[in-house]
Amino acid sequence: MKKYKLGFIGYGNMAKAIIGGILKSGILDKSQIALSDPASKDSDGIFCTNDNDYVANNSDYLFLSVKPQVFKSINFSCTADCVISIMAGTDSAYIGKKLNMQGKVIRVMPNTPAQIGMGVAAIAVNGLDKKHNDFCKSIFDSVGQAYFIPEDKFDAVTCVSGSGPAYVYYFADAMIKGGIENGLDPEISKTLALGTIIGACEMIKAHPEIPLETLIQNVCSKGGTTIEAVRILERDDVCKTVVDAMTACRIRSEELGKEQ
Ligand SMILES: NC(=O)c1ccc[n+]([C@@H]2O[C@H](COP(=O)([O-])OP(=O)(O)OC[C@H]3O[C@@H](n4cnc5c(N)ncnc54)[C@H](OP(=O)(O)O)[C@@H]3O)[C@@H](O)[C@H]2O)c1
């Protein structure tokens, strides 16, 4: 057993969110965590150094939360039992080879709502044992929901949950603009649009047995108003546009993976 249970290389936005979840849910306390980050940062009572080697050799689990390009440019040795990486587009084989930790790398694809405890994360376990996999899952469950998904599906995961928050923000922005275009004050339009998106998502969650098509039909009474809006969405095949956008995202993720 090492001095720290969990060491972080990189203490930025995602690391802060994840540590917040870990502490809040009581998985670890501050004394079990070590951070390595170049500038001396306000680490809120958690041990912080700029020595990557020290953290990577004094932690049972090493968490890689630097930008992928930073990871490529730095070198340090690692004797952790297990490496957990959240770096986008950086596969576990590359990480394992660089750190001489082949077969000991868990790759995770989180998303930004983890910063408010509402993230969705895919975890590729790559043959590690249940103890390591379950510990990793508990970390990401502490900032949302985590699912075991094979790494060869990560480009598809990227186009759904990794990049997905941007599509929702885009749709929210469009709804707000639609409200303004049709006579509402910007603030009122924003309040109504965001409240509607959150309420509709909660309806989907509350009624998993109802197909989405039925939920749409339930709002579209014959001769009514909603059906006119949905008719335009279908005329312009907005569904196909969304699917095409996600395919472009998946292809770009594959390309980035090949560039490493
Ligand atoms: N944000 C997301 O939504 C999201 C989603 C999925 C995956 N990810 C992945 O999560 C990782 C972190 O993203 P982030 O948004 O948290 O980035 P970030 O806020 O930039 O955090 C990275 C941290 O690493 C520090 N750092 C730079 N060079 C370092 C070095 N040589 N050794 C140790 N630390 C170093 C940075 O310090 P300075 O700021 O001083 O340079 C910064 O504090 C990325 O690999 C990204 O691909 C992020």
The ligand as an SDF file (V2000), in Angstrom:
LIG
                    3D

 48 52  0  0  0  0  0  0  0  0999 V2000
  -13.5470   19.2530  -19.5750 N   0  0  0  0  0  0  0  0  0  0  0  0
  -14.2690   18.2570  -20.0660 C   0  0  0  0  0  0  0  0  0  0  0  0
  -15.4440   18.3320  -20.3050 O   0  0  0  0  0  0  0  0  0  0  0  0
  -13.6760   16.9330  -20.3270 C   0  0  0  0  0  0  0  0  0  0  0  0
  -14.4970   15.8900  -20.6890 C   0  0  0  0  0  0  0  0  0  0  0  0
  -13.9220   14.6640  -20.9330 C   0  0  0  0  0  0  0  0  0  0  0  0
  -12.5600   14.5110  -20.7930 C   0  0  0  0  0  0  0  0  0  0  0  0
  -11.7820   15.5760  -20.4390 N   0  0  0  0  0  0  0  0  0  0  0  0
  -10.3480   15.4000  -20.3260 C   0  0  0  0  0  0  0  0  0  0  0  0
   -9.9670   15.7490  -19.0140 O   0  0  0  0  0  0  0  0  0  0  0  0
   -8.6350   16.2230  -19.0330 C   0  0  0  0  0  0  0  0  0  0  0  0
   -8.5620   17.4860  -18.1890 C   0  0  0  0  0  0  0  0  0  0  0  0
   -9.4680   18.4490  -18.7310 O   0  0  0  0  0  0  0  0  0  0  0  0
   -9.7400   19.7910  -17.9390 P   0  0  0  0  0  0  0  0  0  0  0  0
  -10.8450   20.4690  -18.6560 O   0  0  0  0  0  0  0  0  0  0  0  0
   -9.8610   19.5170  -16.4770 O   0  0  0  0  0  0  0  0  0  0  0  0
   -8.3440   20.5580  -18.2200 O   0  0  0  0  0  0  0  0  0  0  0  0
   -7.6550   21.7210  -17.3670 P   0  0  0  0  0  0  0  0  0  0  0  0
   -8.6670   22.4740  -16.5850 O   0  0  0  0  0  0  0  0  0  0  0  0
   -6.7590   22.4630  -18.3030 O   0  0  0  0  0  0  0  0  0  0  0  0
   -6.7550   20.9110  -16.3070 O   0  0  0  0  0  0  0  0  0  0  0  0
   -5.4950   20.3950  -16.6030 C   0  0  0  0  0  0  0  0  0  0  0  0
   -4.5540   20.7580  -15.4660 C   0  0  0  0  0  0  0  0  0  0  0  0
   -3.2920   20.1460  -15.7220 O   0  0  0  0  0  0  0  0  0  0  0  0
   -2.2860   21.0990  -15.3440 C   0  0  0  0  0  0  0  0  0  0  0  0
   -1.0150   20.7870  -15.9810 N   0  0  0  0  0  0  0  0  0  0  0  0
   -0.4470   21.3390  -17.0920 C   0  0  0  0  0  0  0  0  0  0  0  0
    0.7680   20.7930  -17.3190 N   0  0  0  0  0  0  0  0  0  0  0  0
    0.9680   19.8720  -16.3400 C   0  0  0  0  0  0  0  0  0  0  0  0
    2.0400   18.9840  -16.0290 C   0  0  0  0  0  0  0  0  0  0  0  0
    3.1530   18.9350  -16.7860 N   0  0  0  0  0  0  0  0  0  0  0  0
    1.9400   18.1770  -14.9510 N   0  0  0  0  0  0  0  0  0  0  0  0
    0.8260   18.2200  -14.1550 C   0  0  0  0  0  0  0  0  0  0  0  0
   -0.2290   19.0470  -14.4160 N   0  0  0  0  0  0  0  0  0  0  0  0
   -0.1560   19.8680  -15.4870 C   0  0  0  0  0  0  0  0  0  0  0  0
   -2.8800   22.4030  -15.8080 C   0  0  0  0  0  0  0  0  0  0  0  0
   -2.2030   23.5020  -15.1980 O   0  0  0  0  0  0  0  0  0  0  0  0
   -2.1830   24.9330  -15.9770 P   0  0  0  0  0  0  0  0  0  0  0  0
   -3.6090   25.3460  -16.1280 O   0  0  0  0  0  0  0  0  0  0  0  0
   -1.3700   25.7750  -15.0560 O   0  0  0  0  0  0  0  0  0  0  0  0
   -1.5340   24.6540  -17.3110 O   0  0  0  0  0  0  0  0  0  0  0  0
   -4.3280   22.2570  -15.3350 C   0  0  0  0  0  0  0  0  0  0  0  0
   -4.4430   22.6480  -13.9860 O   0  0  0  0  0  0  0  0  0  0  0  0
   -8.2540   16.4190  -20.4930 C   0  0  0  0  0  0  0  0  0  0  0  0
   -7.3820   15.3790  -20.8970 O   0  0  0  0  0  0  0  0  0  0  0  0
   -9.5500   16.3090  -21.2430 C   0  0  0  0  0  0  0  0  0  0  0  0
   -9.3640   15.6860  -22.4990 O   0  0  0  0  0  0  0  0  0  0  0  0
  -12.3100   16.7750  -20.1790 C   0  0  0  0  0  0  0  0  0  0  0  0
  1  2  1  0
  2  3  2  0
  2  4  1  0
  4  5  1  0
  4 48  2  0
  5  6  2  0
  6  7  1  0
  7  8  2  0
  8  9  1  0
  8 48  1  0
  9 10  1  0
  9 46  1  0
 10 11  1  0
 11 12  1  0
 11 44  1  0
 12 13  1  0
 13 14  1  0
 14 15  2  0
 14 16  1  0
 14 17  1  0
 17 18  1  0
 18 19  2  0
 18 20  1  0
 18 21  1  0
 21 22  1  0
 22 23  1  0
 23 24  1  0
 23 42  1  0
 24 25  1  0
 25 26  1  0
 25 36  1  0
 26 27  1  0
 26 35  1  0
 27 28  2  0
 28 29  1  0
 29 30  1  0
 29 35  2  0
 30 31  1  0
 30 32  2  0
 32 33  1  0
 33 34  2  0
 34 35  1  0
 36 37  1  0
 36 42  1  0
 37 38  1  0
 38 39  2  0
 38 40  1  0
 38 41  1  0
 42 43  1  0
 44 45  1  0
 44 46  1  0
 46 47  1  0
M  CHG  2   8   1  16  -1
M  END
$$$$
